[in-house]
Amino acid sequence: MENRTARMTILIDPIKKQIFEDICAQQDLTSSQVIRRLMRQYILDHAGSRELPEWLTAAQAGNKSQ
């Protein structure tokens, strides 16, 4: 798992933000948790030949078995 965190600020449409947060809450997840999952999957899908940390690729192997 990641050891440190970094802040990322994005600008989005307020209505889209509210819908996203509502859906996250219905699933008992924070918007940050969902965005981290989406980013992790995007990295895995588009990393190409980049070398990735083991904790990131191990998470992918664990998801394939589900």
Secondary structure, 3 states (H helix, E strand, C coil): CCCCCCCCCCCCCHHHHHHHHHHHHHCCCCHHHHHHHHHHHHHHHHCCCCCCCHHHHHHHHHHHCC
